[in-house]
């Protein structure tokens, strides 16, 4: 059997981002941008959530809208970096923060929004072709099966940079 070129295999990182974006949309978030990049780095997902409240349109926009900058870590079993958690280093956080500043500079209408940096942990497993029956697994926030892979959104960490710094 010949080895297939790398382009033949799906990018599991993108599949994980797709799952997280779909889950966020299902919970009321509006996806503004995917894979936003700058010279500093890339933000996987940028989303907005507008809470309903009373007031003028301007008051509502600035007081009740939230922007999230989401870093998605998709890992298979046996990953060396705690399922992606230890890959969110202080250097990585700094790059994401600088990239978020560039996004806000390009979207001045969102500069007064509350902002948050979240991390999503996605587990990815190749589905064996001969798999028959039901398998037991941990609860997941969302799942999908795509291109021969089973993906599970295992953990979603709001304001993750704060908790990673506190626990780091």
DRENMARLO-149730 format. One line per 8 residues: number of its first residue (from 1); their letters; for each residue x, y, z of N, C-alpha, C. Coordinates in steps of 0.02 Angstrom, whole numbers, plus 50000, padded with zeros to 5 digits. Layout:
NUM	A	X Y Z X Y Z X Y Z  ...
END
This chain:
1	XXXXXXXX	50042 49941 50000 50000 50000 50000 50044 50062 50000  50031 50108 49956 50071 50168 49949 50053 50219 50004  50102 50256 50026 50089 50310 50074 50056 50367 50037  50003 50393 50067 49966 50448 50037 50000 50514 50055  49994 50565 50012 50025 50629 50028 49991 50662 50088  50027 50704 50125 49997 50737 50183 49933 50775 50166  49927 50802 50106 49867 50839 50087 49805 50795 50084  49815 50728 50083 49759 50682 50081 49724 50678 50149
9	XXXXXXXX	49761 50689 50203 49734 50682 50270 49702 50747 50293  49646 50744 50328 49614 50806 50352 49657 50838 50407  49652 50903 50412 49686 50940 50464 49642 50936 50526  49662 50895 50575 49618 50885 50633 49611 50949 50674  49660 50993 50669 49653 51058 50703 49594 51097 50676  49587 51098 50610 49530 51133 50579 49464 51098 50595  49465 51031 50598 49404 50994 50616 49383 51011 50687  49432 51017 50732 49417 51036 50801 49389 51106 50805
17	XXXXXXXX	49417 51152 50767 49391 51221 50765 49320 51222 50738  49306 51182 50688 49238 51178 50660 49189 51156 50713  49207 51105 50752 49163 51080 50805 49150 51134 50856  49201 51169 50878 49193 51222 50929 49151 51279 50902  49162 51299 50839 49122 51353 50809 49048 51333 50806  49035 51272 50786 48965 51248 50783 48934 51248 50853  48971 51226 50903 48946 51225 50972 48932 51296 50997  48979 51341 50984 48968 51411 51005 48905 51440 50973
25	XXXXXXXX	48896 51428 50908 48836 51453 50874 48773 51423 50905  48776 51360 50923 48716 51327 50952 48700 51355 51021  48748 51388 51053 48736 51418 51119 48726 51494 51116  48716 51521 51055 48697 51591 51048 48752 51639 51026  48812 51614 51016 48867 51657 50994 48865 51667 50919  48887 51725 50896 48893 51741 50825 48967 51739 50807  48985 51696 50761 49055 51691 50740 49071 51750 50695  49118 51791 50716 49139 51850 50678 49197 51834 50631
33	XXXXXXXX	49242 51791 50655 49301 51776 50615 49329 51708 50634  49356 51673 50584 49391 51610 50595 49463 51619 50571  49509 51595 50610 49581 51597 50592 49604 51668 50574  49588 51715 50618 49610 51784 50608 49686 51786 50621  49723 51812 50573 49795 51813 50583 49824 51882 50575  49879 51891 50609 49918 51953 50606 49991 51933 50607  50035 51982 50608 50106 51965 50612 50124 51932 50678  50081 51941 50729 50094 51911 50795 50074 51838 50799
41	XXXXXXXX	50023 51820 50762 49999 51751 50766 49928 51745 50740  49892 51695 50765 49825 51681 50740 49778 51669 50799  49716 51690 50790 49663 51674 50838 49615 51628 50801  49602 51571 50831 49561 51520 50798 49490 51543 50785  49457 51571 50836 49387 51593 50830 49378 51658 50868  49344 51705 50836 49323 51767 50869 49247 51768 50864  49213 51775 50921 49140 51773 50922 49113 51828 50966  49050 51845 50954 49015 51898 50990 48950 51871 51019
49	XXXXXXXX	48934 51896 51078 48870 51878 51109 48839 51942 51135  48778 51955 51115 48743 52015 51138 48686 51994 51184  48690 52016 51246 48637 52001 51294 48579 52050 51285  48520 52026 51297 48462 52070 51292 48454 52110 51356  48443 52174 51348 48432 52218 51406 48396 52280 51381  48379 52324 51428 48345 52386 51409 48394 52443 51404  48378 52491 51361 48421 52550 51353 48425 52568 51279  48464 52621 51266 48473 52642 51196 48518 52591 51160
57	XXXXXXXX	48515 52594 51095 48556 52548 51055 48630 52554 51072  48653 52616 51081 48724 52628 51097 48741 52600 51165  48698 52610 51215 48710 52583 51282 48712 52507 51281  48666 52477 51244 48664 52404 51240 48727 52377 51207  48748 52410 51154 48806 52386 51117 48869 52385 51160  48879 52437 51198 48941 52441 51236 48937 52405 51304  48879 52402 51334 48873 52373 51401 48856 52299 51401  48827 52274 51348 48801 52206 51352 48827 52159 51298
65	XXXXXXXX	48877 52180 51262 48906 52137 51211 48974 52111 51236  48987 52049 51219 49049 52017 51240 49084 51990 51178  49149 51999 51175 49190 51968 51123 49231 51913 51156  49235 51856 51122 49281 51804 51147 49331 51789 51092  49392 51779 51114 49447 51758 51071 49463 51687 51094  49451 51638 51051 49454 51568 51071 49513 51533 51040  49554 51502 51082 49609 51459 51060 49583 51387 51066  49586 51351 51011 49562 51282 51009 49623 51236 51007
73	XXXXXXXX	49625 51188 51052 49678 51138 51053 49646 51069 51040  49663 51040 50983 49637 50974 50965 49694 50924 50971  49683 50872 51010 49735 50823 51024 49706 50753 51019  49749 50706 51001 49731 50635 51001 49754 50605 51067  49737 50542 51078 49755 50510 51141 49831 50507 51148  49855 50511 51208 49926 50506 51221 49965 50570 51206  49930 50626 51199 49966 50688 51185 50011 50705 51244  50067 50734 51231 50118 50748 51281 50104 50812 51319
81	XXXXXXXX	50056 50851 51298 50049 50918 51327 49983 50928 51364  49963 50877 51403 49903 50882 51446 49842 50901 51405  49833 50868 51348 49774 50881 51306 49775 50950 51274  49832 50982 51272 49837 51049 51241 49844 51105 51292  49828 51090 51355 49830 51143 51406 49900 51173 51414  49951 51132 51416 50019 51159 51427 50047 51193 51365  50012 51189 51309 50033 51225 51249 50013 51299 51251  49971 51317 51299 49950 51387 51306 49999 51422 51353
89	XXXXXXXX	50059 51431 51329 50111 51462 51369 50099 51537 51375  50136 51569 51419 50131 51641 51426 50149 51676 51360  50198 51649 51325 50218 51676 51259 50159 51671 51210  50125 51613 51209 50067 51603 51164 50011 51652 51183  49998 51660 51248 49947 51707 51271 49963 51778 51248  50026 51797 51253 50046 51864 51232 50034 51875 51158  50051 51825 51117 50039 51829 51045 49965 51837 51029  49924 51798 51064 49851 51801 51053 49825 51870 51074
97	XXXXXXXX	49849 51896 51130 49828 51962 51153 49847 52017 51103  49907 52014 51076 49928 52063 51026 49885 52057 50963  49869 51996 50943 49827 51985 50884 49756 52011 50897  49731 52002 50958 49665 52029 50976 49665 52105 50972  49720 52137 50994 49725 52210 50989 49722 52233 50917  49753 52196 50872 49751 52213 50801 49680 52205 50774  49645 52151 50795 49576 52141 50774 49534 52201 50797  49541 52221 50859 49502 52277 50886 49519 52343 50850
105	XXXXXXXX	49582 52352 50832 49602 52412 50794 49568 52413 50726  49558 52354 50696 49525 52350 50631 49449 52353 50637  49423 52344 50697 49350 52346 50710 49336 52393 50768  49345 52459 50758 49337 52507 50812 49267 52507 50842  49217 52483 50806 49149 52480 50833 49144 52429 50890  49193 52386 50899 49192 52335 50951 49241 52348 51008  49274 52405 51005 49327 52420 51053 49302 52426 51125  49239 52445 51135 49211 52453 51202 49178 52389 51228
113	XXXXXXXX	49178 52336 51190 49149 52273 51212 49191 52243 51268  49159 52204 51312 49197 52163 51359 49231 52109 51319  49294 52095 51336 49331 52044 51299 49355 51989 51346  49360 51929 51318 49379 51871 51358 49420 51824 51313  49467 51789 51343 49508 51741 51308 49491 51671 51334  49462 51630 51290 49440 51563 51309 49483 51510 51275  49483 51451 51304 49518 51394 51274 49470 51335 51270  49470 51302 51212 49429 51243 51201 49475 51183 51191
121	XXXXXXXX	49462 51129 51227 49501 51068 51222 49459 51016 51185  49484 50994 51127 49449 50945 51086 49491 50882 51082  49458 50825 51094 49491 50760 51088 49472 50731 51021  49522 50705 50986 49512 50676 50919 49535 50604 50918  49494 50561 50888 49511 50490 50885 49494 50463 50815  49540 50428 50785 49527 50396 50721 49477 50340 50732  49426 50336 50690 49375 50284 50696 49399 50223 50656  49409 50167 50691 49430 50106 50655 49375 50085 50605
129	XXXXXXXX	49397 50061 50547 49348 50043 50495 49305 49984 50517  49331 49942 50561 49293 49883 50582 49256 49893 50648  49248 49955 50670 49213 49969 50732 49139 49954 50725  49115 49910 50768 49044 49892 50768 49021 49894 50840  48962 49922 50852 48934 49923 50919 48942 49991 50952  48929 49991 51017 48929 50053 51055 48991 50054 51100  49021 50111 51105 49078 50119 51150 49060 50170 51203  49084 50159 51264 49072 50206 51319 49128 50257 51321
137	XXXXXXXX	49111 50319 51338 49161 50370 51344 49137 50424 51392  49183 50470 51409 49166 50526 51452 49115 50571 51418  49078 50608 51459 49032 50659 51432 49071 50710 51392  49039 50736 51341 49070 50788 51301 49019 50844 51291  49042 50905 51283 48998 50962 51271 48968 50957 51201  49007 50931 51154 48984 50922 51085 49027 50868 51053  48999 50833 51004 49036 50782 50967 49021 50787 50893  49066 50761 50853 49052 50754 50782 49097 50698 50755
145	XXXXXXXX	49075 50668 50701 49114 50619 50665 49122 50644 50594  49185 50651 50573 49199 50680 50508 49263 50650 50480  49263 50633 50416 49322 50608 50381 49357 50551 50419  49317 50507 50450 49346 50450 50485 49373 50466 50554  49355 50524 50582 49377 50544 50648 49317 50559 50692  49322 50542 50755 49272 50561 50805 49304 50617 50846  49269 50673 50850 49293 50731 50888 49245 50745 50946  49275 50762 51004 49235 50778 51063 49261 50842 51094
153	XXXXXXXX	49216 50890 51103 49233 50950 51141 49231 50930 51214  49290 50915 51242 49294 50889 51310 49287 50943 51363  49316 51002 51348 49317 51054 51399 49318 51122 51365  49279 51168 51393 49279 51237 51370 49295 51280 51430  49349 51319 51426 49373 51357 51484 49364 51432 51470  49311 51462 51497 49302 51535 51489 49355 51572 51530  49376 51629 51504 49428 51670 51538 49488 51628 51557  49509 51586 51512 49561 51536 51526 49628 51567 51542
161	XXXXXXXX	49644 51623 51511 49710 51652 51524 49716 51672 51597  49661 51697 51626 49662 51715 51696 49675 51654 51739  49640 51599 51725 49647 51539 51766 49714 51504 51753  49740 51507 51692 49805 51477 51678 49860 51515 51714  49855 51581 51717 49905 51621 51753 49899 51607 51828  49838 51604 51854 49828 51591 51926 49854 51523 51945  49843 51472 51902 49863 51404 51917 49933 51387 51895  49963 51431 51852 50029 51417 51825 50082 51431 51872
END
